Amino acid sequence: MTGSLQEKNGKFYMVINTKKNGKRKMKWIATGLPVKGNKRKAEQMLRETLQAYETKPKSATPDIPFSDYIRIWLNNVRRRVDEVTYQGYEVLALRHVIPWFEEKGINLADITVEVLQEYVDEKSTNGRRDGKGGLSPRSIRLHKNIVYQTLTEAVKNGLLPTNPCQYVELPKGVRYESHYYTAKQLNELFEAIRDEPLCPLLKITAIYGLRRSEVLGLQWDSIDFDVGMVTIRHTVSKVTKAVAKDKTKNASSYRSFPLTEEARRIFQEAKAKEQENRRLFGRQYQENNYVFKWDNGKPYLPDYITAKFSSLLKQHDLPHIRLHELRHSCASLLINEGFGLKDVQEWMGHADIKMTANIYGHLDVARKQTMAEKLSGSLSGMC
């Protein structure tokens, strides 16, 4: 879709190039803006009008290629979700969903339960882009979500009578077995990397069981040395590019912890180091409120932290775990110290205790041992 600005009777008009029945047609639209002093406003109005024409659902028909309608949905959903969520939608749609339906030439009107089931089954068995097998059940659910939302929009706009995606059967989820370090292994890790710049960040991650986005999002307004509390209120996330947000993943993720003696020391040393680096770098120092960053003030990128952690484990010949599994290590330590799943849920910031139980329930050995001993005592001497 293209267009231009034209002047008529001292005012700006938008001229939109459209097609009807294969024939080009020019549509004049009045802006109501006088020519003098309003060129930028008129140009902005033209851009918005062109975008509206390109994404307008009414221009679509059931004969539109389904891949094109997914693109329309992507444009529309961008205004309704945050940037990180949109990045996730866009990556999966452009890498997997759109190419599959585009290659098969399937129109919106051709979408049936059978077609969608074929997509799910194929991606489950041979969906990896490196050719090494199928996608995980969790990934398939994310794919289905994109298709479901796209078709829901088509139903809402009167292009389909019902959404066939609701009847698609997904592969059964595989129980996720988290890996973690014991207290002994954590101490070995921090002893091995004590001189590494990332050691303070990794220690805070393990102490409080933080997500990557949460530890990178720590700012000085999160640390209250007088009250002795640290509050999780900012995040830095990334799918395709880093996005800083003054909010947490969910309401439960907004939580506060007491400053442990070790954490207080780490934050105080980070503050002193920041002040010294500001002096050393002078005008080259990048001002911001983040706690953990490069010496010149530049914030760490999420991918760097993940890659460097893996590299440090390999360098020091330590068992491989993912960065996120420092969080699991914290939870396992809490459970081994006798804290219940409700305590762990609140510490980890889970929205639902079911999630805590699904991930860490099998680690609650102490509680089960107590239950077994009580049962044993109740049944003793019965034979």
Secondary structure as GFF3:
##gff-version 3
##sequence-region A 1 383
A	DSSP	beta_strand	2	8	.	.	.	ID=ss1
A	DSSP	beta_strand	11	20	.	.	.	ID=ss2
A	DSSP	beta_strand	23	34	.	.	.	ID=ss3
A	DSSP	alpha_helix	39	55	.	.	.	ID=ss4
A	DSSP	three_ten_helix	57	59	.	.	.	ID=ss5
A	DSSP	alpha_helix	66	77	.	.	.	ID=ss6
A	DSSP	alpha_helix	83	92	.	.	.	ID=ss7
A	DSSP	pi_helix	93	97	.	.	.	ID=ss8
A	DSSP	alpha_helix	98	104	.	.	.	ID=ss9
A	DSSP	three_ten_helix	108	110	.	.	.	ID=ss10
A	DSSP	alpha_helix	113	126	.	.	.	ID=ss11
A	DSSP	alpha_helix	137	156	.	.	.	ID=ss12
A	DSSP	three_ten_helix	164	167	.	.	.	ID=ss13
A	DSSP	alpha_helix	183	192	.	.	.	ID=ss14
A	DSSP	alpha_helix	199	208	.	.	.	ID=ss15
A	DSSP	alpha_helix	212	216	.	.	.	ID=ss16
A	DSSP	three_ten_helix	220	222	.	.	.	ID=ss17
A	DSSP	beta_strand	223	224	.	.	.	ID=ss18
A	DSSP	beta_strand	229	231	.	.	.	ID=ss19
A	DSSP	beta_strand	235	238	.	.	.	ID=ss20
A	DSSP	beta_strand	242	245	.	.	.	ID=ss21
A	DSSP	three_ten_helix	251	253	.	.	.	ID=ss22
A	DSSP	beta_strand	256	258	.	.	.	ID=ss23
A	DSSP	alpha_helix	261	281	.	.	.	ID=ss24
A	DSSP	three_ten_helix	282	284	.	.	.	ID=ss25
A	DSSP	alpha_helix	302	315	.	.	.	ID=ss26
A	DSSP	alpha_helix	325	336	.	.	.	ID=ss27
A	DSSP	alpha_helix	341	348	.	.	.	ID=ss28
A	DSSP	alpha_helix	353	360	.	.	.	ID=ss29
A	DSSP	three_ten_helix	361	363	.	.	.	ID=ss30
A	DSSP	alpha_helix	365	379	.	.	.	ID=ss31
###
